[in-house]
Amino acid sequence: MGSSPETQKLYGRLGSRRRFDPSGDHSELMRDIAASRCLDAIEELLAAAPPLTEAQIDRITAVLRGGRR
């Protein structure tokens, strides 16, 4: 699985912030990286999969929103 340019950019920003402010709070940027990595993985999976049904999309959406599986 490759990283998108957006994910690579976020990792670069994190490296810069850690270098110039090692003890700073980087949690927001870490969340952004986690979300970007999830999107990268989802896009890769969907590119290789047949189209999903509305019910499947609804189930996946519920999981992403923290609902029941």
Biotite code that builds the C-alpha atoms (Angstrom):
import biotite.structure as struc

atoms = struc.array([
    struc.Atom([0.000, 0.000, 0.000], chain_id="A", res_id=1, res_name="MET", atom_name="CA", element="C"),
    struc.Atom([1.422, 3.336, -1.020], chain_id="A", res_id=2, res_name="GLY", atom_name="CA", element="C"),
    struc.Atom([0.965, 6.668, 0.639], chain_id="A", res_id=3, res_name="SER", atom_name="CA", element="C"),
    struc.Atom([-0.857, 9.417, -1.171], chain_id="A", res_id=4, res_name="SER", atom_name="CA", element="C"),
    struc.Atom([0.838, 12.771, -1.714], chain_id="A", res_id=5, res_name="PRO", atom_name="CA", element="C"),
    struc.Atom([-1.428, 14.195, 1.010], chain_id="A", res_id=6, res_name="GLU", atom_name="CA", element="C"),
    struc.Atom([-0.267, 11.574, 3.530], chain_id="A", res_id=7, res_name="THR", atom_name="CA", element="C"),
    struc.Atom([3.369, 12.162, 2.602], chain_id="A", res_id=8, res_name="GLN", atom_name="CA", element="C"),
    struc.Atom([2.874, 15.906, 3.064], chain_id="A", res_id=9, res_name="LYS", atom_name="CA", element="C"),
    struc.Atom([1.379, 15.346, 6.534], chain_id="A", res_id=10, res_name="LEU", atom_name="CA", element="C"),
    struc.Atom([4.322, 13.144, 7.543], chain_id="A", res_id=11, res_name="TYR", atom_name="CA", element="C"),
    struc.Atom([6.670, 15.903, 6.391], chain_id="A", res_id=12, res_name="GLY", atom_name="CA", element="C"),
    struc.Atom([4.824, 18.479, 8.484], chain_id="A", res_id=13, res_name="ARG", atom_name="CA", element="C"),
    struc.Atom([4.968, 16.174, 11.504], chain_id="A", res_id=14, res_name="LEU", atom_name="CA", element="C"),
    struc.Atom([8.722, 15.703, 11.055], chain_id="A", res_id=15, res_name="GLY", atom_name="CA", element="C"),
    struc.Atom([9.249, 19.466, 10.892], chain_id="A", res_id=16, res_name="SER", atom_name="CA", element="C"),
    struc.Atom([7.141, 20.122, 13.960], chain_id="A", res_id=17, res_name="ARG", atom_name="CA", element="C"),
    struc.Atom([8.870, 17.405, 15.959], chain_id="A", res_id=18, res_name="ARG", atom_name="CA", element="C"),
    struc.Atom([12.248, 18.758, 14.937], chain_id="A", res_id=19, res_name="ARG", atom_name="CA", element="C"),
    struc.Atom([11.470, 22.350, 15.936], chain_id="A", res_id=20, res_name="PHE", atom_name="CA", element="C"),
    struc.Atom([9.147, 21.598, 18.882], chain_id="A", res_id=21, res_name="ASP", atom_name="CA", element="C"),
    struc.Atom([9.937, 18.081, 20.164], chain_id="A", res_id=22, res_name="PRO", atom_name="CA", element="C"),
    struc.Atom([7.862, 18.439, 23.330], chain_id="A", res_id=23, res_name="SER", atom_name="CA", element="C"),
    struc.Atom([4.860, 20.068, 21.623], chain_id="A", res_id=24, res_name="GLY", atom_name="CA", element="C"),
    struc.Atom([1.393, 18.589, 21.267], chain_id="A", res_id=25, res_name="ASP", atom_name="CA", element="C"),
    struc.Atom([1.259, 16.942, 17.869], chain_id="A", res_id=26, res_name="HIS", atom_name="CA", element="C"),
    struc.Atom([-1.957, 14.996, 18.477], chain_id="A", res_id=27, res_name="SER", atom_name="CA", element="C"),
    struc.Atom([-4.049, 16.904, 15.916], chain_id="A", res_id=28, res_name="GLU", atom_name="CA", element="C"),
    struc.Atom([-1.512, 16.251, 13.188], chain_id="A", res_id=29, res_name="LEU", atom_name="CA", element="C"),
    struc.Atom([-1.305, 12.589, 14.241], chain_id="A", res_id=30, res_name="MET", atom_name="CA", element="C"),
    struc.Atom([-5.112, 12.348, 13.869], chain_id="A", res_id=31, res_name="ARG", atom_name="CA", element="C"),
    struc.Atom([-4.865, 13.913, 10.410], chain_id="A", res_id=32, res_name="ASP", atom_name="CA", element="C"),
    struc.Atom([-2.237, 11.332, 9.440], chain_id="A", res_id=33, res_name="ILE", atom_name="CA", element="C"),
    struc.Atom([-4.374, 8.464, 10.750], chain_id="A", res_id=34, res_name="ALA", atom_name="CA", element="C"),
    struc.Atom([-7.382, 9.706, 8.770], chain_id="A", res_id=35, res_name="ALA", atom_name="CA", element="C"),
    struc.Atom([-5.290, 10.152, 5.630], chain_id="A", res_id=36, res_name="SER", atom_name="CA", element="C"),
    struc.Atom([-3.860, 6.639, 5.947], chain_id="A", res_id=37, res_name="ARG", atom_name="CA", element="C"),
    struc.Atom([-7.381, 5.240, 6.360], chain_id="A", res_id=38, res_name="CYS", atom_name="CA", element="C"),
    struc.Atom([-8.477, 7.056, 3.212], chain_id="A", res_id=39, res_name="LEU", atom_name="CA", element="C"),
    struc.Atom([-5.460, 5.703, 1.335], chain_id="A", res_id=40, res_name="ASP", atom_name="CA", element="C"),
    struc.Atom([-6.340, 2.139, 2.355], chain_id="A", res_id=41, res_name="ALA", atom_name="CA", element="C"),
    struc.Atom([-10.048, 2.537, 1.595], chain_id="A", res_id=42, res_name="ILE", atom_name="CA", element="C"),
    struc.Atom([-9.350, 3.997, -1.838], chain_id="A", res_id=43, res_name="GLU", atom_name="CA", element="C"),
    struc.Atom([-6.992, 1.130, -2.628], chain_id="A", res_id=44, res_name="GLU", atom_name="CA", element="C"),
    struc.Atom([-9.540, -1.481, -1.521], chain_id="A", res_id=45, res_name="LEU", atom_name="CA", element="C"),
    struc.Atom([-12.388, 0.119, -3.432], chain_id="A", res_id=46, res_name="LEU", atom_name="CA", element="C"),
    struc.Atom([-10.314, 0.377, -6.599], chain_id="A", res_id=47, res_name="ALA", atom_name="CA", element="C"),
    struc.Atom([-9.897, -3.404, -6.579], chain_id="A", res_id=48, res_name="ALA", atom_name="CA", element="C"),
    struc.Atom([-13.444, -4.286, -5.491], chain_id="A", res_id=49, res_name="ALA", atom_name="CA", element="C"),
    struc.Atom([-16.692, -4.529, -7.412], chain_id="A", res_id=50, res_name="PRO", atom_name="CA", element="C"),
    struc.Atom([-19.193, -1.717, -6.774], chain_id="A", res_id=51, res_name="PRO", atom_name="CA", element="C"),
    struc.Atom([-20.765, -1.836, -3.313], chain_id="A", res_id=52, res_name="LEU", atom_name="CA", element="C"),
    struc.Atom([-24.492, -1.982, -2.671], chain_id="A", res_id=53, res_name="THR", atom_name="CA", element="C"),
    struc.Atom([-26.252, 0.800, -0.778], chain_id="A", res_id=54, res_name="GLU", atom_name="CA", element="C"),
    struc.Atom([-26.648, -1.554, 2.211], chain_id="A", res_id=55, res_name="ALA", atom_name="CA", element="C"),
    struc.Atom([-22.914, -2.263, 2.255], chain_id="A", res_id=56, res_name="GLN", atom_name="CA", element="C"),
    struc.Atom([-22.100, 1.430, 2.041], chain_id="A", res_id=57, res_name="ILE", atom_name="CA", element="C"),
    struc.Atom([-24.529, 2.147, 4.900], chain_id="A", res_id=58, res_name="ASP", atom_name="CA", element="C"),
    struc.Atom([-22.912, -0.545, 7.063], chain_id="A", res_id=59, res_name="ARG", atom_name="CA", element="C"),
    struc.Atom([-19.410, 0.788, 6.417], chain_id="A", res_id=60, res_name="ILE", atom_name="CA", element="C"),
    struc.Atom([-20.557, 4.352, 7.091], chain_id="A", res_id=61, res_name="THR", atom_name="CA", element="C"),
    struc.Atom([-22.056, 3.270, 10.416], chain_id="A", res_id=62, res_name="ALA", atom_name="CA", element="C"),
    struc.Atom([-18.746, 1.717, 11.463], chain_id="A", res_id=63, res_name="VAL", atom_name="CA", element="C"),
    struc.Atom([-16.856, 4.864, 10.532], chain_id="A", res_id=64, res_name="LEU", atom_name="CA", element="C"),
    struc.Atom([-19.257, 6.987, 12.558], chain_id="A", res_id=65, res_name="ARG", atom_name="CA", element="C"),
    struc.Atom([-18.816, 4.753, 15.604], chain_id="A", res_id=66, res_name="GLY", atom_name="CA", element="C"),
    struc.Atom([-22.100, 2.936, 15.318], chain_id="A", res_id=67, res_name="GLY", atom_name="CA", element="C"),
    struc.Atom([-22.898, -0.705, 15.639], chain_id="A", res_id=68, res_name="ARG", atom_name="CA", element="C"),
    struc.Atom([-21.493, -3.254, 13.216], chain_id="A", res_id=69, res_name="ARG", atom_name="CA", element="C"),
])
